[in-house]
Amino acid sequence: MEHSLTISVEDRSPEFADFLEGRRLQYQVFKSSRRWVYRTGWLPEPVSEAAALFVQRTFLPDMLLEHLDTQYGEEPDEDRLEVFHENLAVFERPDFTRGTQALLRPTLEERGTLSIEGWMRFRGRRTFQAIVAELARAGLRALRLRRAFEQFRELRREPVRELVIEGAGPRLVVKDASGVERYREYLAGFLDPRLELGREDLALSLLHALQPERVELVDVDPDFRRKVEAWLRDRRFTFRSEAARAPEPEDARGE
C-alpha cells in the first residue's frame, strides 16, 4: 500500500480488525511475538475514527472500573457497578467518538504511524483519566440524588415500627429493626445540598415523617439525644437507649 498508515496494538489486538472492517477499510495485518501491526491506506480521518472507537470500547471501560475501585472503594459494589453500566453508553455516543478522534488524528498525521498503547501511555491516558473521573463523579452524584428522591417519596408510604439511630455527626446512620441501613442518601443531604443540614437534623425530620413506634439510640451525641427524647416525650412511643438492651416491661412507654 503506497502512502500507508501503520498502527500497532500490543494486546487485545484481534478486536481492532473489527473496527477497521466496520469503517470499510482495507488493511494488512502482521503479528510479531509482542504486538499486532495493521497497515492501511493513508486515510487519517476514517482510521482515526476506527482507532477512537477501539480506544473507547476497549480501554475506557477498564479505566472506569479501575477508577471506581481505587477512588470509590468504600461505596457498595452494586453502586459502583450501576455507575459503570450507566456510563458505558457514553462511550458509544457519536460526539464523544469525535472528541476522541480529534485527539488521535494529529499523531496519525504527524508520524503516519501510531502505537495505541504508546499513545495512551504518553499522550492520552491523562486526558482520558480525567474524562473517566468526571463520568464517575457525575454517575455517583446522579445515583445518590435519585435514591435520595426515592427515599423522600417513600417516607409516608409504609409504616415503620422501629428505627435505630446510631453514631454521631457524619457517622450517624439510621437502620431498620433488622439492622439494615436505610435512607443513606437522604441523610447525606443529596436531596438539596444547598440547605446544608446536618445528619442529625435530617434524622429528626425522618422521625417526624415516619412516626415510628419504637426508637433506639446507640452512641449518639448527648445534645441529639435530648432533642429526640423531647420529641418522644409527648408521644406514645417506646424509647430505648444502648444502656437498656434487655427486654422492656410492658409499661415502659414514653418518658
Secondary structure, 3 states (H helix, E strand, C coil): CCCCEEEEECCCCHHHHHHHHHCCCCEEEEECCCCEEEEECCCHHHHHHHHHHHHHHHCHHHHHHHHHHHHCCCCCHHHHHHHHHHHHHHHHCHHHHHHHHHHHHHHHHHHCEEEHHHHHHHHHHHHHHHHHHHHHHHHHHHHHHHHHHHHHHCCCCCCCCEEEEECCHHHCEEEECCCCEECHHHHCCCCCHHHCCCHHHHHHHHHHHHCCCEEEEECCCHHHHHHHHHHHHCCCCEEEECCCCCCCCCCCCCC
